[in-house]
Each structure stands twice: as structure tokens, then as C-alpha cells.
Amino acid sequence: MSQRTKTDELIAGALDSFRIELPSWGFANTGTRFGKFLQPAAAATIDEKFSDAGEVHRLTGVCPTIALHVLWDLPEGAAGVRNIRALSEMFRVRPGSINPNVFQDQIYKHGSVGSPDAAARAAALRHLLESADLAKQLDSRDVSLWFADGSNYPGTANIRQRRKWFEENLAKLHERLAPGQRMLLEYKPFEPAFYHTDIADWGMALSLAKKTGPQAKVLVDTGHHYQGQNIEQIVAWLLADDMLGGFHFNDRRYADDDLTLGSIDPYQIFRIFHEIFYFEWETGKRADVAYMIDQSHNLKGKIEAMIQTVTTAQELYAKAAIVDHAKLAACQAKCALVDAEVCLKEAFSTDVRPAIRDWARSHGLPEDPLDAFRKSGYLERITELRSKRNAAAVSSYA
């Protein structure tokens, strides 16, 4: 077998098993803390979000699920399950992770499950339990948790007491999960809380997850770190402890910028994927990791940005799949530093796009999904249907 054939087979095998979840909110109008930037073709209803997600999946073949935000996508709760199931059948995209929303309502001004207000904690717990029940009804495996809880000024919050409230409420949510379900606990160092955030880093998330129960894992958002942090080291540690549940993929220049994947530092995403493949090679078992997108396409076209992200993820995933693990391990064992680094960079420098095109063609998919989308007429159709309504929307936050 030639080296080229071996490389192509590694790439094809990796892509066959690679799935990435689309976020419903990524198709809607989004913005900054100062206001939304409106796009004529942005989705406003759950029907439109499913339709757009279905189009991305049709062109890429690797996005069979759509993450749902309960208050945004299921505002009527259980009464909306039937509609979600119908949309899933219509657009051939299944409900993915269920995301509770305990940061939007006024009652959460001082926190949700960590609030000093007992009524706020109770309201947050009710919503979390409802979200777990919705996940069961929709056959969704993961309940994905992000908390905005924290404080802005020193001395204004009892940090240890808030942690205790988190432990108590997360344990109650864990009890509500069905066998096979998971709760994914996300962390974020700051925003909207700027003095302290209750779950500020992976260590805090790991500690809470371990205390909560065996169905609790850590979710890594690639934008939720301080500048220069070694995210792939975090990934490696979580893999070693069997505590890595999934990712929210985006990119950042400064903080939680929610930029498209690989737009700033593609080598970092490659290094993350590499740690996962290396773990699988060393252990002989597949890492049970959910790959999800969490981006805010303020200026880029929603669907184009999503397709761009998916194809970038495929490319970086394919590059990581062809690292020569045996050679790398041997170089590491001998402390052959230059050779070990070159082994990694050779894979990153490989042009895997021809192999990805071959793979797409073999699966009846367009070789260039973005070009196929632009030629499909889909954007023109939805722009005509949605533009008048979006133009009338309010964009200011004040």
C-alpha cells in the first residue's frame, strides 16, 4: 500500500465517524452586548432554524443534529415536542443537545442555581428538571449546561456558599437523568460576571461534575479561556480522567469572541483533535466526545459561516487523523524534540483537501459544499421570504 493510499484511507475512516452538531441560535440574528446586527435571511422561527440546519446537513452530510435552547426553541415546553419531532422528520435533522436557559429572565439578575435568592434557585432548578424531561421526550442524550452566575464586585457574594448551592442543585438534576443521558458542564472565566464566575475554569467544572455523579462530564468551549491557555492540555487531562463530554467549537482573538472555527488559530484546533486521536491510539478505545458548534455569526452570512465551519472542522480533523502516532511516541520517548515536533507539523502541513473531496464524492455529496450552497438558490428563496420581517426587527438594546 502506498503512503498516499494509506493516508487517504485514514482520512476517509476518520470522516466516516466524524459528526458535528449545529446550534439553532447560530442561524438567528445575533450581535454584541450593544445590539443585534440584522440579516435579511436570518431564521426567526424554529421551523426556519430546522430548515437551515437541514440544508447544511444536506450539503455536508456530517451534521445530523441541531442543538436546541429551551426558552428560545421550546418556549411552550413539553407542548412543543410534537412540533420538534415533525420538523425533525421534515428536514432530516434530529434534536441534539438540550440547552437550558437560566440567564435571561429578570429573576436571575443575581444568579440562578447559585443565587442568594431562594426563589431564583427554585425557578432555575424547575427549568433544569423540565429541560431534562424534554431531552428524554426528544431522545436527546445530552443536557448542556452553561451558567452566567457570578459577581461583579469583591465582597458581594459568598463564593463557598454559592458553590454549595450549585452542588445541591446539580445533584438533583443528575437524579432526573435517564440511563444513558449525560449532563455536560461548561465553564467560562468571565462575562457577564467580571469579578468572579461560579464555574470559571475546567478544574471547577471537573470538581462539580465528579461530585454530581457518573453521568456528569465537562464541556470545553474553545473560546472560554484566558489568552494563551493550553486548551489541548486540558483536553488531554480530561480524557485521561474519562471526564471530557464534548466541545463547543468557535475561535477567538481576545475573549469569548465566538468567531468561526479556525479563523484565528487553526493550529490550536488541530492540536486539540490530535490529543483525541493520540488518546485513542494509546488506549485502543474511542473517545466518547460530542462535537458541537457555538458561534455568533454577526457579520458573516449565517448558513455560509456554518458550512465554512463544518468544512474547516473536517479539514483539521483529517489532518489530525494522519499523524504518525508510532513515530511520534518513539520521538517523545527519546526526547527527540525537533523530530517529534516535525512529526506533528508534517501532518498539519499536509493538503488533505483532495482526499476530503474524494470522500465527499464517494458519499454522493458535493465536493465543495459552500459553492453548492451558493448555486442552490436556497439563500435567495429564504431571503425573499424573511427579509421584510427581519428589516422590521428591533436591533438596539436600549
ABEGO torsion letter per residue (X at the ends): XBAAAAAAAAAAAAAAABBBBBBAAAABBBBBAAEBBBBAABBABAAAAAAAAAAAAAAAGABABBBBBAAAABAAEAAAAAAAAAAAAAAGBBBBBBBBBAAABAAAAAEBAABABAAAAAAAAAAAAAAAAAAAAAGBABBBBBBABEBABBGABBAAAAAAAAAAAAAAAAAABBBGBBBBBBBBABOABAABBABABAAAAAAAAAAAEAABBBBBBAABBBBGBBAAAAAAAAAAAGABAEBBBBBBAABBAGBBBGAABAAAAAAAAAAAAAAAAAAGBBBBBBBBBBBBBAABBAAAAAAAAAAAAAAAAAAAAABBAAAAAAAAAAGBAAAAAAAAAAAAABBAAAAAAAAAAAAGBBABAAAAAAAAGAAAAAAAAAAAAAAABBABAX
